Amino acid sequence: MIGKNEIEIDGSHGEGGGAILRLSAGYSILYNTPIVIKNIRANRSKPGLRIQHLLGLKLLAELTGSSLSKCEVGTTEVSFIPNDTVNNMNLTIDVPTAASVGLLLQPIQIACLDLKTSGIINITLNGGATFGKWAPSLNYLEHVTFPLFKKSGVNIEVNTLKQGFYPKGGAQVKYYIKLPEDELKSLYLTTLGEIQQIHGEIIITNQ
């Protein structure tokens, strides 16, 4: 049963992956609009929520004081009633698998474009993977995505204390968010720019 102001979203649309869920939850906060997502990850070999989706939703709900329907790994339908005021500035989450830390944090990144608070949000993640297939690594977020956020006024910093890889995970990450004091600044990305330097980093694990 859809409420008067709720939007129903079909999670099987297009590729039917987890991106629909992550983006919808983040934009639910931005537009202060309750959502119901059905057929979550319907086109995947294991439909429904996986651990990174579940933890990402719970982290977003705890951060903002939003209402999340009862859900678990495998759930194919969730409802989310947003609240755009930060409820908890210091959060710790345990990730028992090699779930992607970058994907887990994606709804938070989107929501932070319009959350209402002062001070710094601190998120500690114990576990998960900093690198993985079909997911942005924390290195990519740190050097590509977050500099763009900063130009808009949202300052996100990552302190990776320990890297995590499939199949064990085991990352240790500190995540800091300073929200803009004023309105977001517009970005005009019209040129690719010039390459000034190329360098690499080798990370080795014995997992």
Beta strands, then each sheet from edge to edge (+ up, - down):
strand 1: 7-10
strand 2: 35-38
strand 3: 67-68
strand 4: 78-81
strand 5: 90-100
strand 6: 120-129
strand 7: 155-162
strand 8: 172-178
sheet 1: 1+ 2+ 4- 3+
sheet 2: 5+ 6+ 8- 7+
end
